[in-house]
Amino acid sequence: MTTRKKKRFIAGAVCPKCKAMDSLMLYLEHNVEKVECVQCGYQMTQPDAAVSKSGHGSDQLIGVFKPE
């Protein structure tokens, strides 16, 4: 049995590669936050260092995603 990934779309986000709007989905894979464009397949991964430096203390935070 395979585990489904819970995917959430990011409203108003634009893919940095194909420039499609509302095509980016956010999901967690192996405890790493990832973003993928459903139009062109472009992927971004949140680096661990950026998550640890987010400054949110002990809040229940998966990660801080900052598109380039």
Secondary structure, 3 states (H helix, E strand, C coil): CCCCCCCEECCCCECCCCCCECCEEEEEECCEEEEEECCCCCEEECCHHHHHCCCCCCCCCCCCCCCC
